[in-house]
Amino acid sequence: MNILNIAWKEIKTDFRDTKTLFFMLAFPILLILVLGTALSNTFTTSLPVEDLHVLYKDTTQGGSFQQFITVAEKSGIHFKKVTDKMDGKSEVKQSTYDGYVEVTEKGVQLYVNNSNSIKGNILQGMISAYVDKYNIASEIMTTAPEKLEAAFTTGDQRDFIKETSLNPNKQPGSMDYYAIVITTMIVLYGAMPASSLIVSERVRRTADRLIAAPVRKSEIFIGKVLGSLVSNGLCIILVILFSKLLFNANWGNHLGLVFLVLLTEVVFAVSLGIGVSFLTKTNTAPQVIIMLFIQLASFFGGAYFKIENPEGIFKFITDLSPLTWMNSAITKIIYANDFAAAIPAISFNLIGSFIFLLVAFISLQRREGL
């Protein structure tokens, strides 16, 4: 009963502290909004291309290029026949047109403007396809002209090459990404108030009164840890709900498993704060150490910007950040349905929590007071 009373007192204290409440609730929501909006372009996976405008000069007699133009027009490539007063190459250099095609009996020549490589590549690909088809037709005409119509009939035309993207929609957008990484970062910030759970009693000179009360030190310790866990857990639930409702952030179809992973991080953060507070001798040192650790973990864990495919020593450093483990696990659960990805993150958090809580509990038992 003493444990529950102490835990309830810690929960009420946390939610009455407006500064802590703002930092744990309003701050992450604002950060998700700002970073998710400002850096949205870095998560764009497609690039719109405007219609292409091409000049052409056709001196052939077969009419095959005119058939090609008819098909290309349906794809947003507009052809205009060059006049005697126009210089096709100059028009392309001046960016008036995206390309210039000369079709003669000897072959096809394409001139593109290098200022837009995407449009140039599109034109080169389509002209190459036309030339290949024309060469095939010429070869058939030479060897077996009776089979030409059967080879190029449109009624039996098939897509011999089909391009398919792997999980095209299974990639986080900017809001989705920052909803995950900011949430895991704020969970880690829970170590800051946790470092004051015992220290605050010493500063307020209420530690002696707690020791004099009919309650064991273990009950005080467990009650404070339990209260901090509940407070941080409730804040994280609210952050997830707000990000999902306000920003339509994607938390996947397995929210229970995602929250379980986050809950183990809450345990790790609270244990980290308490453990560091018992390892230092001054009252201000835990805050400084934890803040430095959180900033480094956030920077190398991808909380401020997305880190993709790190190599060498940089990969080693990023792997040291607990946020790297957390963000990777949650992302795989949401976008790949990889439930096994939760095991390394949960194991890391629980092992770290056990070590810090063990250090704190042993140190508490050796002290005469709190």
Secondary structure in CASP SS format (residue, H / E / C, confidence):
PFRMAT SS
TARGET T0000
AUTHOR 0000-0000-0000
METHOD secondary structure of the structure
MODEL  1
M C 1.00
N H 1.00
I H 1.00
L H 1.00
N H 1.00
I H 1.00
A H 1.00
W H 1.00
K H 1.00
E H 1.00
I H 1.00
K H 1.00
T H 1.00
D H 1.00
F H 1.00
R H 1.00
D C 1.00
T H 1.00
K H 1.00
T H 1.00
L H 1.00
F H 1.00
F H 1.00
M H 1.00
L H 1.00
A H 1.00
F H 1.00
P H 1.00
I H 1.00
L H 1.00
L H 1.00
I H 1.00
L H 1.00
V H 1.00
L H 1.00
G H 1.00
T H 1.00
A H 1.00
L C 1.00
S H 1.00
N H 1.00
T H 1.00
F H 1.00
T C 1.00
T C 1.00
S C 1.00
L C 1.00
P C 1.00
V C 1.00
E C 1.00
D C 1.00
L E 1.00
H E 1.00
V E 1.00
L E 1.00
Y E 1.00
K E 1.00
D E 1.00
T C 1.00
T C 1.00
Q C 1.00
G C 1.00
G C 1.00
S H 1.00
F H 1.00
Q H 1.00
Q H 1.00
F H 1.00
I H 1.00
T H 1.00
V H 1.00
A H 1.00
E H 1.00
K C 1.00
S C 1.00
G C 1.00
I E 1.00
H E 1.00
F E 1.00
K E 1.00
K E 1.00
V C 1.00
T C 1.00
D C 1.00
K C 1.00
M C 1.00
D C 1.00
G H 1.00
K H 1.00
S H 1.00
E H 1.00
V H 1.00
K H 1.00
Q C 1.00
S C 1.00
T C 1.00
Y C 1.00
D C 1.00
G E 1.00
Y E 1.00
V E 1.00
E E 1.00
V E 1.00
T E 1.00
E C 1.00
K C 1.00
G E 1.00
V E 1.00
Q E 1.00
L E 1.00
Y E 1.00
V E 1.00
N C 1.00
N C 1.00
S C 1.00
N C 1.00
S H 1.00
I H 1.00
K H 1.00
G H 1.00
N H 1.00
I H 1.00
L H 1.00
Q H 1.00
G H 1.00
M H 1.00
I H 1.00
S H 1.00
A H 1.00
Y H 1.00
V H 1.00
D H 1.00
K H 1.00
Y H 1.00
N H 1.00
I H 1.00
A H 1.00
S H 1.00
E H 1.00
I H 1.00
M H 1.00
T H 1.00
T H 1.00
A C 1.00
P H 1.00
E H 1.00
K H 1.00
L H 1.00
E H 1.00
A H 1.00
A H 1.00
F C 1.00
T C 1.00
T C 1.00
G C 1.00
D C 1.00
Q C 1.00
R C 1.00
D C 1.00
F C 1.00
I C 1.00
K C 1.00
E C 1.00
T C 1.00
S C 1.00
L C 1.00
N C 1.00
P C 1.00
N C 1.00
K C 1.00
Q C 1.00
P C 1.00
G C 1.00
S H 1.00
M H 1.00
D H 1.00
Y H 1.00
Y H 1.00
A H 1.00
I H 1.00
V H 1.00
I H 1.00
T H 1.00
T H 1.00
M H 1.00
I H 1.00
V H 1.00
L H 1.00
Y H 1.00
G C 1.00
A H 1.00
M H 1.00
P H 1.00
A H 1.00
S C 1.00
S H 1.00
L H 1.00
I H 1.00
V H 1.00
S H 1.00
E H 1.00
R H 1.00
V H 1.00
R C 1.00
R C 1.00
T C 1.00
A H 1.00
D H 1.00
R H 1.00
L H 1.00
I H 1.00
A H 1.00
A C 1.00
P C 1.00
V C 1.00
R C 1.00
K H 1.00
S H 1.00
E H 1.00
I H 1.00
F H 1.00
I H 1.00
G H 1.00
K H 1.00
V H 1.00
L H 1.00
G H 1.00
S H 1.00
L H 1.00
V H 1.00
S H 1.00
N H 1.00
G H 1.00
L H 1.00
C H 1.00
I H 1.00
I H 1.00
L H 1.00
V H 1.00
I H 1.00
L H 1.00
F H 1.00
S H 1.00
K H 1.00
L H 1.00
L H 1.00
F C 1.00
N C 1.00
A C 1.00
N C 1.00
W C 1.00
G C 1.00
N C 1.00
H C 1.00
L H 1.00
G H 1.00
L H 1.00
V H 1.00
F H 1.00
L H 1.00
V H 1.00
L H 1.00
L H 1.00
T H 1.00
E H 1.00
V H 1.00
V H 1.00
F H 1.00
A H 1.00
V H 1.00
S H 1.00
L H 1.00
G H 1.00
I H 1.00
G H 1.00
V H 1.00
S H 1.00
F H 1.00
L H 1.00
T C 1.00
K C 1.00
T C 1.00
N C 1.00
T C 1.00
A H 1.00
P H 1.00
Q H 1.00
V H 1.00
I H 1.00
I H 1.00
M H 1.00
L H 1.00
F H 1.00
I H 1.00
Q H 1.00
L H 1.00
A H 1.00
S H 1.00
F H 1.00
F H 1.00
G C 1.00
G C 1.00
A C 1.00
Y C 1.00
F C 1.00
K C 1.00
I C 1.00
E C 1.00
N C 1.00
P C 1.00
E C 1.00
G H 1.00
I H 1.00
F H 1.00
K H 1.00
F H 1.00
I H 1.00
T H 1.00
D H 1.00
L H 1.00
S C 1.00
P H 1.00
L H 1.00
T H 1.00
W H 1.00
M H 1.00
N H 1.00
S H 1.00
A H 1.00
I H 1.00
T H 1.00
K H 1.00
I H 1.00
I H 1.00
Y H 1.00
A H 1.00
N C 1.00
D C 1.00
F H 1.00
A H 1.00
A H 1.00
A H 1.00
I H 1.00
P H 1.00
A H 1.00
I H 1.00
S H 1.00
F H 1.00
N H 1.00
L H 1.00
I H 1.00
G H 1.00
S H 1.00
F H 1.00
I H 1.00
F H 1.00
L H 1.00
L H 1.00
V H 1.00
A H 1.00
F H 1.00
I H 1.00
S H 1.00
L H 1.00
Q H 1.00
R H 1.00
R C 1.00
E C 1.00
G C 1.00
L C 1.00
END
